[in-house]
């Protein structure tokens, strides 16, 4: 299947709603609200990562296969620029798996796709409704503050030889990732919402609904 010429995928993505962007920007929370309140089928990209890793093969997904062999220290003690390069390579290999999953959905405009692995550049060649695509990026201060509140991050950092430096690399990588996503979105005419501490979840939800054309609540 060539996703750029597959008629079903073309129709599906031309009607779907896409919520991408950097981690810790509230995407999952807002996508859950949209799915529940608007009756949308919800494809959460993060839920399928382990399955995609199991489907990876060395000949076609070498970066994904290498990731399976790395421990947390090997990942997060590397410089942020190298981490960003790895992330792009990883997501580039993974995106066809996402498209294969999406091919099983109905192309009726009720699908919401959410996840950081959907980079703006990956959407090139699809007839997207620009108003149906939003990328969310947290400010560095908001990102760091909220990552520090997540309990699952501590055992990851404690597995590294220098937890403080590992955390700095992680935050810098995600800051660079957010900037790259915003730049790619701007050149393609997609909307980026910058998330800081001055906007509530309800306000962000309202902003997204207006862009998506959900104005009857």
N, C-alpha and C positions, 0 to 999 in steps of 0.2 A: 504494500500500500504506500503510495506516494501522498503524504498528507497535503501537499500543496495543490494536488489535482483531484484528490478524493472528494467527490461531490457531497457526500454526507458530512464530512468534517468541515467543508467550506460552509455549508448551510448551518451546521451546528454553531460554529464560532461566529458566524455573522449575526446570530441572534442571542448568543450567550452573554452573560455578565461576567466580567473578569475583575477580580480584586487582587492585585499583586503588590509587590513592594518589599521593603526591608523588614527583618524580624523586629519584634517588640514595638510595632506600630498600631496594634489593636485590630489587625486584619481578621483574625479568627473570631474574636468577640463580635465584631460587626457583621461578619459573614453569617454567624449563627443567628444573630438577630434578623438579618435579611431573610434567611432561609425559613425561619419560623413564622415571621410576620407576613412575608410575601408569598409563602407557599412554593419556594424554589427548591429544586433538586440541588443538593450541595455536594460538590466534589472538592474535598479538602486535600490538597496535594500532599501535605505532611503525613497524612494517614497512610499513604501508600509507599513511603520511602523504603521501608524494610523489604516489602514485596519487590520493589524495583531493584534493590540491591541483590536480591536472590536471583533475579532474572538476568542480571548483568553477566556478560561473558568476556574473557580477556581479549579476544580478537576484536570485538566491537565496542566494548566499554572498559578500556584498560584503567581509566582513572577511577571509575566506580569500584572496580575490583581491587585496586590498590587501596582505596579507602577502607574496604572491609578488613584489610590486614593491619591497619594502623591503630595504635592506642591513642588515648587522649593526649599524652605527653608529646607524642610524635606529631600530632595535629597542631595543638595550640602553642607550642613553643617555637613555631616557625614565624617569620616576619609577616606582618599583616598583608603586604603586597603579594607575597607568595600564596597566602591563604586565599586572597581574592581571586588570583589566577586559577588556583585549584577549584574554587567554587564555581567559577564560570565554566571550566572544563567539565566538572562533574554534572552541572545542570544541563550543559549542552548534550552530553551523552544521555541524560535521563529524560529529556523532553519528549523524544519519540515514544517512550513508555507511557507518558502522560497522555499523549495523543491517542495511543492505542486504547487506553482506558476510556477516554472520552468518546471514542467511536461507538461505544455501546449505549450511549445516551440518545434519547429522542431529540431531534432538532426542532423543538417547539418553542424555544425562547424561555424555558423555565429553568435553565441550568445556570448555576453560579459556580465559577471556578475560583478558588482562593489558594494562594500560596506564594512564597518568596521565590520558588524555583521557576516561576513564569517571568522571565526577563522580557522587557519590551521588544528587544531585537528578535526574540523567538517568534513573535507574532507577525513578522514581515511575510507578505505573500498571502495572508488571509484577509478576506473582505470584512473587516471588523467595523462595527458601528463605534466611532470614536467616543460617543457619549456613554457607551457600555463598558468602558475600560478605565479603571482608576488604579494608580499606584500610590501607596502610602509609605511615607518615610519619616521616621522619628528624628527629632533633633538629637544631637549627641548627648546632651544633658538628660533628656527624657529617656533615651535608650539605656544609658548607664544606670540611672536610678531604678528603672523597672527590671533590668536584668538582675540587679543586686537583690531584688525581692523574690526571685524565683528559687525555690528550695532545691530543685534538681541540678542547679548549676554548681553547687558546692562540691559534691563528690567528683564531678568532672575536673574542677580546678585542683582539688586535693590529690588527684592522680598525676599532676604535673610537677616537675622538679621545682618550679618557681610559680606558685599559684597567682601571685600578683602580676607578674609579667605575662603569664598566659591570659589573664583577664584583660590586660591592656591590649594584647594582640587581638583578642576576640572582639573587643569594642572598636578598635581601629579598623579591623576588617569590615565589620558591619557598617561603620561610618563610610568607608570607601565604597562599599556595596550600595548603600543608599544614594550616594552621590552619582554613581554610575547609572543606577536605575533612573534617577531623576533626569540625567542628561539624555539617556536613550529615549525616555518618554517624551521629553520636550521636542526632540528632533522628529518625532513621529506624530506629534499632535495629540498625545495622550495627556490626561490630567494627572498631576501629582498633588497629593495632599500632604503637607508637612504637619506632623503631629508633635505638639508640645504639651506642657502642663496647663495651658490656658483654655483648652477646649474640652468639653465633657464628651462622654461616649454618646449621649443622646444628641448632642449638637453635630458630632461627626456622622452619626446615623442619618440625621436629617439632611446634611449636606450631600451624602452619598445618594440618598433617595431622590433628591432633586435632580442630580446629574443623571441617574439611571432612568428618570422619568416616572418615578413612583410618587406622585403628588397628591394622592387621594386619601392619605391618612390624616 
